[in-house]
């Protein structure tokens, strides 16, 4: 029904693919990279302080996309962490 398609890689290969492909914007890649490097829960402000970006409508949309796709996971108090599926 779906036709021919290439399945997404998993684990470390998925993380690498996301950070090098054109599937995420430069801002989304930057945010995801910070979350993956940290591996700890971080506030959005802390994440953005490690990128060249500031809080804006665009950054809010980037965080929303990453959580909707499941690459970033929400924790209490508006904190985020990289999804476990991006490792291993």
Secondary structure, 3 states (H helix, E strand, C coil): CCCCCCCCCCHHHHHHHHHHCCCCCHHHHHHHHHHHHHCCCEEHHHHHHCCCCCCCHHHHHHHHHHHHCCCEEEEHHHEEEECHHHCC
